[in-house]
Amino acid sequence: MEIERINAYNDPRFQEKALRQHGCFLADGFPCEVEITGENTAVVRLGGLPKSREAYEKLIEAFRFYGEHITRFFDETGELIAEFPPVKLFPVNLMEIQPSQFFVDEEKLRAIEPFFHTGAELKIPLLRYGERYLSCDGHTRLYLAAKRGFHRVRGFFTEENEALFEFAEEAQKRGVKTPLDLKLLSHEEYEIQWNRFCEDFFASREENGKR
């Protein structure tokens, strides 16, 4: 089954709330949603996709790649379809977080601003980074939290990824050492600069026999 995550915030095929949560996917071309409904719960909607255990498992796996703090999943009838061990969330000082990205998309920032109210809403996947933490995702939200003067968010530890440590090293070379240092770019410029860096980075790793 081919799963594609939708990163846009406006798409008539999906509900707005699910889009804001990055819980929208195309599964073999069918629009599907995983919508967070509580601290650790979500409902999975397959839409027109034929219902099967594989479909549920693949969507949940794709969603939990960066949403591991969600551990209980239900179908639209309220039946529990998957449950995982609880994930411990802990408070983190924003200035203790080293971004693994350099830029923020101005269009994405505008899309989330009306729905973002407190630092406690942020649940960020993290890695240990010396005496600090390395953020694996959620950089737009981290940037907004820093700009609004929030001091703490909530984090959870995720599986280590060697490439992210290299991203962090590059971020530091560019002067990006906290979420406040992330550079705001227009959507067009973000697409050009970030995509170009990622393409060059992974091409270089491939040449050197890394994955």
C-alpha positions in Angstrom: 0.0 0.0 0.0 1.3 3.4 -1.0 1.0 6.1 1.7 1.5 9.8 1.1 1.4 12.3 3.9 -0.4 15.6 3.1 1.5 18.6 4.4 -0.8 21.3 3.2 -3.2 23.2 5.5 -5.9 23.8 2.9 -7.2 20.8 1.0 -11.0 20.3 0.4 -10.6 16.5 0.5 -9.9 16.6 4.3 -11.3 18.1 7.5 -9.5 21.3 8.7 -8.7 19.9 12.1 -7.0 16.8 10.7 -5.0 19.0 8.3 -3.7 21.2 11.2 -2.6 18.0 13.0 -0.8 16.7 9.9 -3.1 13.6 10.1 -4.1 13.5 6.5 -2.9 10.9 4.0 -3.5 9.5 0.6 -3.6 5.7 0.8 -3.5 4.2 -2.7 -5.0 7.5 -3.8 -7.8 7.5 -1.3 -8.1 10.4 1.2 -7.8 9.1 4.8 -7.5 10.9 8.1 -6.0 10.3 11.6 -7.5 12.9 13.9 -6.2 13.4 17.4 -9.2 13.4 19.8 -7.4 13.5 23.2 -4.1 13.5 25.1 -3.1 10.1 23.6 -6.1 9.1 21.4 -7.1 9.4 17.8 -9.8 8.3 15.4 -8.8 6.7 12.0 -11.1 7.4 9.0 -10.5 5.4 5.9 -12.9 7.3 3.7 -13.5 5.4 0.5 -10.5 3.0 1.1 -11.7 -0.6 1.6 -11.5 -1.4 5.3 -8.8 -3.9 6.2 -6.3 -4.5 9.0 -3.5 -3.6 6.7 -5.0 -0.2 5.9 -5.4 0.7 9.5 -1.9 -0.5 10.4 -0.2 1.3 7.6 -2.0 4.6 8.3 -1.3 4.4 12.0 2.4 3.6 11.3 2.7 6.6 9.0 1.0 8.9 11.6 3.1 7.6 14.5 6.4 8.3 12.7 6.3 11.7 14.3 3.2 11.3 16.5 4.4 8.5 18.9 2.7 10.2 21.8 -0.6 9.0 20.4 -1.0 5.4 21.6 -4.7 4.5 21.3 -6.5 4.4 18.0 -10.2 4.0 17.3 -12.3 3.5 14.1 -15.3 5.8 13.3 -17.6 3.5 15.3 -15.6 4.0 18.5 -14.0 0.5 18.4 -10.4 0.3 19.6 -8.3 -0.9 16.7 -4.7 -0.4 18.0 -3.0 0.3 21.3 0.7 0.9 22.0 2.7 1.3 25.3 2.2 4.8 26.9 4.8 7.4 25.9 6.2 9.7 28.6 5.8 13.4 28.0 8.0 15.8 29.9 8.4 19.6 30.1 11.3 21.1 28.1 12.7 24.6 28.1 12.6 26.0 24.6 16.1 27.3 24.8 17.4 23.8 25.5 16.2 22.6 22.1 18.6 22.4 19.1 16.6 22.6 15.8 17.4 20.1 13.1 16.1 22.5 10.5 17.1 26.0 9.5 14.1 27.6 7.9 10.4 28.2 8.6 7.7 28.4 5.9 5.8 31.7 6.2 2.7 30.1 4.7 2.7 27.3 7.2 3.3 29.8 10.1 0.2 31.8 9.0 -1.9 28.7 8.8 -1.2 27.6 12.4 -1.2 31.0 14.2 -5.0 31.2 14.8 -5.1 27.8 16.4 -2.0 28.0 18.6 -2.5 29.2 22.2 -0.1 27.7 24.7 3.3 26.0 24.8 1.6 23.0 26.5 -0.1 22.2 23.2 3.3 21.3 21.6 4.4 17.7 21.9 7.7 17.5 20.1 9.7 14.4 19.2 13.2 14.7 20.7 16.6 13.1 20.9 19.3 13.6 23.4 21.9 16.2 22.2 24.7 16.4 24.7 23.1 18.2 27.7 20.4 19.6 25.4 17.7 18.1 23.1 17.4 17.8 19.4 14.0 18.5 17.8 13.0 16.0 15.1 9.9 17.7 13.9 7.5 20.6 14.7 9.8 23.4 13.8 7.1 25.8 12.7 5.3 25.4 16.0 8.6 25.8 18.0 9.4 29.0 16.1 5.9 30.4 16.9 6.2 29.4 20.5 9.5 31.2 20.8 8.2 34.3 19.0 5.2 34.4 21.4 7.5 34.3 24.4 6.6 30.8 25.6 9.3 29.2 27.7 8.3 25.5 27.8 6.8 22.9 25.6 6.3 19.2 26.1 8.6 16.5 24.5 9.0 12.8 24.2 11.9 10.7 23.1 11.9 9.0 19.7 14.2 6.6 17.9 17.6 8.0 17.0 18.3 9.1 13.4 22.0 9.7 12.5 21.0 12.1 9.7 19.3 14.4 12.1 22.5 14.9 14.1 24.2 16.0 10.9 21.3 18.4 10.2 21.8 19.8 13.7 25.6 20.3 13.0 24.7 22.2 9.8 22.1 24.3 11.7 24.7 25.3 14.2 27.1 26.4 11.4 24.3 28.6 10.1 23.8 30.1 13.6 20.6 28.2 14.3 21.0 27.1 17.9 17.5 27.6 19.3 14.0 27.8 17.8 14.2 31.6 18.0 17.1 31.4 15.4 15.1 29.7 12.7 14.9 31.9 9.6 11.5 32.8 8.2 11.2 32.5 4.4 8.4 32.9 1.9 6.8 29.6 0.9 8.5 29.8 -2.5 11.9 30.5 -1.1 11.5 27.9 1.6 10.6 25.2 -1.0 13.7 26.2 -3.0 16.3 26.5 -0.2 15.1 23.6 2.0 14.5 21.1 -0.8 17.8 22.0 -2.4 19.7 21.4 0.8 17.9 18.1 1.5 18.5 16.8 -2.1 22.2 17.7 -1.9 22.6 16.3 1.6 21.1 12.9 0.9 22.9 12.7 -2.5 26.2 13.2 -0.7 25.3 10.6 1.9 24.5 8.1 -0.8 27.8 8.8 -2.5 29.5 8.1 0.8 27.6 4.9 1.4 25.3 6.2 4.1 21.6 6.0 4.4 
